[in-house]
């Protein structure tokens, strides 16, 4: 299923509202780029989007 860029942004905001990490500008830019690319992708569900966002956040913490 396609998920709109607007909804991807909402999901990301929900995920990071409770995150331990503070998002600096470079991380925000990375996620913005990811969301634009992801808008072209077919996802199984919004849960898959959330899982991928969490994985991306874990990569950034390293």
C-alpha positions in Angstrom: 0.0 0.0 0.0 1.2 3.5 -0.8 1.4 5.9 2.2 1.3 9.6 1.5 4.3 11.8 2.3 2.0 13.7 4.7 1.1 10.5 6.6 4.7 9.3 6.6 5.6 12.7 8.3 2.8 12.2 10.8 4.0 8.7 11.7 7.6 9.9 12.0 6.5 12.7 14.4 4.6 10.2 16.5 7.5 7.8 16.7 10.0 10.5 17.6 7.8 12.3 20.1 8.6 9.6 22.6 12.1 8.8 21.4 15.1 9.1 23.7 17.1 10.8 21.1 17.0 14.5 20.2 16.9 15.0 16.5 19.5 17.4 15.3 19.2 19.1 11.9 21.3 16.5 10.0 19.1 13.6 11.3 15.9 15.5 10.5 17.3 16.0 6.9 18.1 12.3 6.7 14.5 11.4 7.7 13.0 13.9 5.4 14.9 12.4 2.5 13.9 8.9 3.7 10.2 9.9 3.8 10.4 11.3 0.3 11.9 8.1 -1.0 9.5 6.0 1.1 6.4 7.7 -0.4 7.2 5.8 -3.6 7.4 2.5 -1.8 4.7 -0.1 -1.2 4.4 -1.0 2.5 2.5 -3.8 4.1 1.1 -1.5 6.7 1.8 1.5 8.8 3.4 -0.8 11.3 6.1 -1.6 8.7 6.8 2.1 8.4 7.1 2.4 12.2 9.5 -0.6 12.3 11.7 0.9 9.5 11.8 4.3 11.2 12.9 2.6 14.5 15.6 0.7 12.6 16.8 3.9 11.0 16.9 5.7 14.4 18.9 2.8 15.8 21.4 3.2 13.0 21.7 6.9 13.7 22.4 6.3 17.4 25.5 4.3 16.6 
